[in-house]
Amino acid sequence: MTRNPLDVDVQPAVEAAAREQEVTRLRLDTGRHLNEARRLYARNGYREVPPFNEGRLADQWLEKSLS
């Protein structure tokens, strides 16, 4: 499998910017059918959590602690 360069470059930058703003966790929602995205999030330390919004297309909610 070829890795997308964004896997390497964007995620650390987002986390660094969040830490600079004293954000302690990142949350996102996605769809279970988005397998590549789910693998990317898992590889970057996101864990499944209970729903935290009513996203119309979301059926999976994830969170990563930055502390």
C-alpha positions, 0 to 999 in steps of 0.5 A, a space after each residue: 500500500 502506498 502511503 499518502 504524503 498527507 499521512 506524514 505531514 498534516 497530522 503532526 502539524 494539526 496536533 502541534 497547532 492544537 497543543 500551542 492553543 492548549 487543546 488537550 484532545 482532538 475529536 472527529 467523526 467519520 463513517 465506517 465505510 471510509 476504511 482508509 481514513 479509519 486506518 489513518 486515525 487508528 495509526 495516529 492514536 485515535 480511539 473510538 468514543 461514544 457519539 458526541 454529535 448528531 452528524 448526519 453522515 457520521 457513524 463512528 466518533 473518535 478522540 485523541 488525547 494530546 496530554 
